[in-house]
Each structure stands twice: as C-alpha cells, then as structure tokens.
C-alpha cells in the first residue's frame, strides 16, 4: 500500500498526533534548514520565531513584522513536503490583529500556528522582563483565531509562556482555560522537575506540546532536567510533540564560525574541510540533479 494521502498539511499533522509516537520537531528558520530537517527523516518541523529573528540579526524581542514572518513561512512551506507549524508570537496585537494573522498564516499552507500569552512586544522565554497577558485577553485571542480560520483542520496552538511568574498551578489554570476556549493544542514550558512535567502532560484534555525541557543557568546555558534525558521519556509521560527550536541554527552558527576562523588564520580552508559538506553533496541536497533532468526533458537545446 502507498503512503496515505491527506488534503493538506493540517490534516496530516492531526493524524500524526493520533499515533503513539511523540512528534519531534527541530526548529527551522529558512527553506534550507527546513529541507535538511525533512531529509533527516523528521515527520514535521517548526518555524521558530526566535530563529527567524536571529537570521535577520535581531534578538528575539518581537522586532520582525508579521509580513516578514509570513514571507519566510511561505518560502519554508514551499521547500518541504512535511507539515510546518509556525510561531506567530503574540498574534501581533489584540484579538482583531490575531484574526488577520490567522488568515495570513493559513494562506501559506502551514499546518498551524501557535500564539503565546505575553504582552506585545514579546520576548524570548529565556529573557527577563516578560509580562503575561491577562487571562481573559488571551482567551479572546483564541476565540478570535477560531472565528478567523477557514479550515477547521488548521491547528491553533496556545502557548503558556511562564511558570516562574504564576507557578505550575497558574500555568495549569491558563492551559485549561485555553483548551476550554477551543485551542487544539496547549504548549507549555518552564517546568523544573520531571514530576512537574508528568503533572501537566495529560491535564488539559487536548494534546500537549513543549520545548525540550532544560534548566537555565544564570549565563543562559542549559542543562538537562534529572529524569528527562530523551524524547522517549516525554513520550512515556504523555506529551504528543516536542520542539528543539534553536538546535539547527546554533549548530549552523558554530560551524560557520569555525570555518571562518580557520580561513582567517590559515588563508585556506584545507584544514577545515571536515566541517563543510562537499560541493557534490551540497548540490545533491538542493536538488541540482532534478533540475538537470528537467532541463534535458523540457528545455529546447538549439
């Protein structure tokens, strides 16, 4: 039997959530990173707002416009066949702004978006100074988003941003309210122990997504939470999806920095060839062979 066909990426992602396996989504920030994620065998990817912002050389503090994010998303979705979940930050304003954002993001053919419950402009969850949105305002954003979407399969994911501001009990109260308002998925972050993760994994009545849990140190480094070593640990707890938002971009940044340092030091890249893909591998990854076959078939050689 062939692969099951789906009407769109949203339906495909919903089917993924019905399976026993947890959905692992590395974060993409441009079409190439998304395509590499697909070629690595991941069933879906996540367009990270922080990653896109940093690719423009801005920190993750809400400086990019909705237009810039939607344009990037459209190019990413066009480059892959796997579902793409998109970061829509705070929805770019109030509930009415969220309605416009939903229409724009849905038109890219992404599988869904998440919006988060902090004041605009948003900040990365690891930055200080986050201000949470009043609960009723976030509920109204969710209601507005549901009114605006055209395809009921298009996923609306409500992200609860902080536990340190309201504690785990506050996070649970918010997540339940968002699920009751109609969010398809609740996304959580910031729990500090394996016990806290087990507490929230199945408590909202809808699938739960999270960023891979790590503890933040004062210098912004991250360390593993005892009892949670791999995604399989999260799968056993009942989580349906986990994102690794910044991993591909951080790896790319380190690789480029090392090669450039080698070139600057040695005046040659001979000593750092093992840090780069070969010319042939690069062209194979981006599909040069397919284009050449089409040229042979369709381009008139005079």
ABEGO torsion letter per residue (X at the ends): XBBBBBABAAAAAAAAAABABBBBBBBBABAAAAAAAAAAGBABBBBBAAAAAAAAGBBBAGABBAAAAAAAAAAAAAABABBBBBBAEAGGEBAAAAAAAAAAAAAAGBAEBBBBBBBOBBBBAABBGBBBBBAAAAAAAAAAAAAABABAABBBBBBBABAAAAEAAAAAAAAAAAAAAGBABBBBBGBABAAAAAAAAAAAGBBBBBBBBBBBBAAGBBBBBBGBABAAAAAAAGBABBBBAAAAAAAAAAAAAAAAAAAAAAGBAAAAAAABBBAAAAAAAAGAAAAAAAAAAABBBX
